[in-house]
Amino acid sequence: MPEARTFVIGDIHGAYTALMQCLASCEFNYLQDTLIVLGDVCDGWPETAQCFDELLKINRIIYILGNHDQWTLEWARHGTTPELWLEQGGRATVEGYSQGMPASHQKLLASAYHYYIIDNKLFVHAGIIPDMALEYQGPDVFLWDRDLCMLALQLKLEGDERQLSTYDEIYVGHTPTTRWGYSVPTKGCNVWMMDTGAAWNGSLSIMDIHTKQYFQSDPVWQLYPGIKGR
C-alpha cells in the first residue's frame, strides 16, 4: 500500500470540474490521503454543491473556514443575502442550492477551523498577525486579512526570505497570486500562497505539503465557457 500523503488545495469557488481535475492529477486516495482545504469552496462558479458532495467523500479532510464560506453559512442558516456577497459570487451559490443547503454541507462549514497546525505548519484562509499569539486574533484576521501575503510578496520581490513567524511554513488562500503575475503556488518568506486565481482567470492548485509537488486544473474560465465567475 502506498504511503499516505497530505495535500493542501487553494480556493475552489464552486469549480467542481477543476477540483476533479486536481484530484485526478495527483491520484488522490480518498481513503488514506489527507486534504487540507484552505476555505472558499463557495461562491463564483456554479457547482458549489457538487464540490461539497465530493469533499464529503474524503475520509481525511481538514476544512479551514473562508470568508465566502462564512457568508454562505449565514445564508444557509438565516437566509441573509447581503448585496456584496451576491455580487462577489454568492448569487451562483444561492442558485445552485434551489432547495436550500443540505444539512451535511452546513455541518462541514459549521465545524470548519479558523486555523490548523500540523508539525509547526500553519494553515489559515487569509492570514495572521505574525507577532501576535493566535488566541488574541480573530475571524477578521483569519478570514479577511491580506497584510501577511502583501508583506511576503513584497519581501520576495526584494529578495528577502526572512521568517515572518515562528511557524516553519504558513499556507494561505484568499489573495490570488495572479494579481502579481504568478500562476502557480508561490512562496514568499515562509508563506505559501495557494490561491492561484481559480475564481477569476487562473487555475485551481493542489500541492503535496511535504514534497511541494503541485498539480493544477485547466484555466477555470475555460471549463465553464459562457459563465462568469466571481
N, C-alpha and C positions, 0 to 999 in steps of 0.2 A: 504494500500500500504506500503511495507517495506521501511525503511529509506534508502536514497541514501548513498552509500559508496564511498570511494576513494581508489583506488589501485595503486600501483607502480609495474612496471614489468622491469626485467633486460634485458640484451642484447639478442635479439631473433635470430639474424644472420640467417635469412632465414628458420627457423624451424617452418613452419606453423602447422604441426601436434602437436608440443609441445605447441604452442600458443593456439590451440584449446583445448588441454587438460587442460591448466591452466584456461582458461575462463570458461570451463565447471565445473571444480572442485570447483571454488569459486562462481559458479552460478551467473556469472557476468550479470548484467542487462544493456543491450545495450542502453536503453533509459534514465535511471536515474543515473546509477553509473558513476563515473569518472575514467578514466585510464590515468595515467602518464607514458609515455614511455620514458625510460632513454637513448634512442638512440641505434644505431647499429641494426636496424631491418634488414639491408642489409648485404649481403656477408656471405658465408660459406656454409650452406645447400641450397638445390636447389629451395626453394619456397619463395623467397623474394617477388615476385609479388603477390602471394596468401596472404602473410602476410599483405601487404598494402591494398589489396581488403577488407580483414576482418576488419582491423583497421578503414577504412573509413566508416564502418557501425556503428561505435560507436558514439553516439550523443555527448558525453562529453569526448573529448580526448585532452590531453596536450602532445605535442611531443617535446622532447628535442633532439637537434641535436648531433649525434655521429660522430666520425672521419670517420667511414666507410660510414655513410650517406653522409658526405661531399664529399668523393671520388666518390660515386655513382652519386651524383647530378652533379658533374663536368663532369662525363662521359655522363650523360643524356643530358646535355646542350651543351657540346663542343666536345664530342667524345674522351676525353682524357683517356688513358688506361695505367697509369704507371705500370711498371712490379711489383713493390712492392705491389700495390693494387691487381693485378691479382693473385699474389702468396698468398695473405692473404684473399682469399675468393671472390675477385671481379670477377674472371672468372665465377663462378657459377651464379652471378647476371647477367652478360652480356648474358650468355647462356639462362637464364630464361626469358630474355626480347628480344626474337628473332626479334620482330617487334619494338623495342625501348620502352622506359619507357613512359607509358601514362601520359597525362598532369595532371590528378588528383593525381598521385603518386608524380610527380615532385612538384606540388603545396604544398603538405603536407610537403615535405622536405624543400622547399624554405621558408615556413612560420614557420619552427621549431624555438624554443627558444634555446639560448645558456645556459640559466638557467631559473628557475621559482621558485617563492617564494609563499608559502601558509602558513599563520599563523606562521610565523617565522621558517618554514621548507623550506630548500633549496634543489632543485632538479637540478642536473647537470650530464653530462655524465661522465666526468673523474675526475674533482676535482677543487679546488680553492686554492689560496694562502690565508691562514686563516687571516693573519694580514694586508691584503691589501683590500681596497674598490673594489667591483666588477667592478665598472666603469673604473678602471685603469688596469684591467686584460683583456685578450682577448682570441680568439679561441685556441691559442696554449695551454693555460692552461685549458680552459673549455672542450676541445675535446681530449687532449692528456696527461695531467699531471698525474702522479701516486704518487707524493710525499705525498699528503694528505692521501691516502689509506695506503701507506707504513708506515707513522708515526702512523696512527690509529691502524694498526695491531701490530706494534712494542710495542706501549704502552699497548695494550690489553694483549700481552704476558707477559708484566711486571706487570700486574695487576693495571695499571694506567688508570683511567677512567675520566681524566680531560676533560673539554670542550675545543675543538680546535678552536672554533669561537664563535661569538655572536648568531649564529643560534642554536635553540634548537636541531634540527636534520638536518643532511645533507645526502641526498640519492644519491648514485653514482653507475654507472656501470663500464664498461671499464676494470677494474682489477679483473680477476677471483679469487674468494675466494678459488677455488680448488687448486690453487698453494700453499696454506698454509694448505691444508687438511680440509678445511671447505666446506661442500657440500650444505649448506643452507644459506639463508641470514644472514649476520654476522655483529654484531655491535661492533665497537671499538671506545671508547670515545663517541662522539655524531655523529659518521659517520656510516650510514647503507650501507653496500656493497651488492649490489643486483645481480651482475654478478656471477652466480653460475656455470659458465663453459659450458653453452649451446653450445658454438661454438666448444667445444673440447670433453671432456669425462664426462661432468656434465649434469645437468638438467636445465630447464628453471624455474624461480621462479617468482611468483606474490604475493604481500603482501598488506593487508589492513593497511594503514598507521596509523590508529587510534588504532585498536586492536592488531596489529602486528601478526595477524594470517596469515600464509603463505601457499601457495599451490604450488606443483611442478609437472612438467611433468615427464614422464619416462626419464631415461638417453637418451639424444637425439640421440646418435650414434646407439642406439637400434631401434630407429624409422626410421632410414634410412640405413638399412643394405646394406653393399657393397659400400656405398658412403662415401667419405672423406669430413669432414667439412673444417674448416679453416686449 
